[in-house]
Each structure stands twice: as structure tokens, then as C-alpha cells.
């Protein structure tokens, strides 16, 4: 795989991880809303299960954030080391010929 293709794949993965992070954040928010609503309803099953669910999703969100941060650093180092901007410019020039 050439360097430009590899970088494009890294960008794609970064975007997917970011989307996954947003999705997990939305799940946490929804669980939180259900927990608040259940304070009034006081359903025992919800009261028993939701805090554990909330914690598990929060732990996954922490893992995703850690992976994303690390992967973004790897991608940025790869970009600098391999002059990706220069490769993109050269590819654009080659496509004009």
C-alpha cells in the first residue's frame, strides 16, 4: 500500500472512531435520561440495571477516547514523516497531465 493510500485509510479510521465516540456519548445521554425519568417512576428493574449499563458504556467511551487519541497521534506523525501534503500536491499535478 502506498503512503497516500495508507494515510487516507488512517483518516477513514479516525473518522469512524470519532463517529463511534459520538454514538457512545449519545447512548450515555439516553441512559441518563431514562435514569432521571425512572426517579419518578421508580421501576426496580430499571433502577437495578441502568447504573451498571451506564458504567459499562462510559468505560467503553473511555477506551474509544484513548484509542482515538493514540491513533490520531500515529496518523499525525505518519503525515509529517511522509510529507503527505507534498504527495497530495504531486498526485494532483500528475492527474493534470
N, C-alpha and C positions, 0 to 999 in steps of 0.2 A: 504494500500500500504506500503510495507516495505521500509526502509530507502534507500537502494541501488537503488531500482526501482524509488523511488521518485527523487533521485539525478540524475539518468540517464534521467528522464523526464525533469528535470531542465536544464541539459546540452543540450538536444534536443531543448528546447525553446530558450536557449541562442544562439545556432547556427542559429535557424530560425530568431531571431531578428537581429542577425549580418548580415545574408543574406538580410533581408528586408532593413537594413540600407544601404548596398552596392547597392541594387536596386534603392533606393530613390536617392542616390548620382548620379547614372548613369542617372536617369531621369532629375535631376537638370543640369547635364552637357549637356545633349541633348537639353534641353530648352535653355540653354545659347548659344549653337552653333547656334540654329535657330535664336535667338535674334541677334547674330552677323551677320549672313547671311542676315537677314532682314534689317540691316542697309543699305546694298547696294540695296536691292530690294525695301524697303520702302512700304511694304504692310500694309495698315491701320489696317485691322482686326488682323493681327499678332502683330503689334505694340501695339494695344489696349489690347489684351488678354494675351500675353506671360508674361508680368511683374506680373500680378495677379497670373497666373499659377505658375510662378517661386516662388513667395512668399508663396503660399499655400503648394507647395511641400517642400520648405525649413522649413516651420512651422512643417510639418509632420515629417521631418527628425529630427528636434529638439526634438519632442515628442518621437520618436523612440530612440534617443540617451539617453534621460532622463530615459525612461523605461528600456533600456538595462543596463545602469549604476546601477540603483536601483536593478534590478533583479539579476545582476551579484554579487552585494554585498550580497543579500539574499542567493544566491546559495553558495557563498564562506563561509558565516557564517554557513550555514547548513552543509557544508562539514567538517568544523573544529569541530563543536559541536558534530557531529555524527561519527567522525573518519571514513570517507568514505574509505580512503586508507586501513585501517585495515579491514573493511568489505570486500573490494575487495580481499585482500590477503586471508582472511578466506574463501571466496567463491571459490577462486582458489584452495585452499587446499582441500576443500570439494569435488570439482569436480574431483580431482585426486584419491579420494578413491573409 
